[in-house]
Amino acid sequence: MTQQNITLVSFGYFGKHFLEKIAEAVKREFAYQVIIKESHIDLSEFFDPGRRQYNGNKMLIAVDKISDEGALKTIGLFSVDLFIPILTYIFGQAVLNGNTGIASLYRLSNERYGIEPDDNLLLERFTKEVVHELGHTFGLIHCSSPTCVMRSSTYVEDIDQKNPGLCNSCHAQLEIRQGSQMYT
């Protein structure tokens, strides 16, 4: 049986140390090897000039098309402002029980809100968002626990209130889902 992994694909510039820290957190939370890759796509085809944002639905499809067949899950990492038609903006999105997700750090930096830069907080927020979207790919839905990383986040302050990992209930659901995936 082939070693399964989670692949983080960076689209744009992310520092190596930054990506390695996210990969460590993902490996710790999901217990799979994590591979970091770089890729390039023409983002102009996803840009909506009326909204001056990038269509998350279309970007999710594009990441799915380029994901490696050997990857159990793939998350595309971006630094552009994402939206879906029914929401003003999103931090990320994933296919529930699917193989693919996306996350963007665009709205996660303090500078966006007129506050002093904080690289550690940016890393913490982005890591939580990546773990959250990966949780969806493993079939986890939004959690009602206020500190679970799977709780829905409308504002960046919501992300700040969450722990970096799954609550006990979501972790138990993940273990059940991972166990059933091994035998299908």
Buried (B, 14 or more C-beta within 10 A) or exposed (E): EEEEBBBBBBBBEBEEEBBEBBBEBBBEBBEBBBBBBEBEBEBEEBBEEEEEBBBBBBBBBBBBEBBEEEBBBBBBBBBBBBBBEEEEBBBBBBBEEBBBBBBBBBBBBBEEEEEEEEEEBBBBBBBBBBBBBBBBBBBBEEBEBEEBBBBEBEEBEBBEEBBBBBBEBBBEBBEEBBEEEEEE
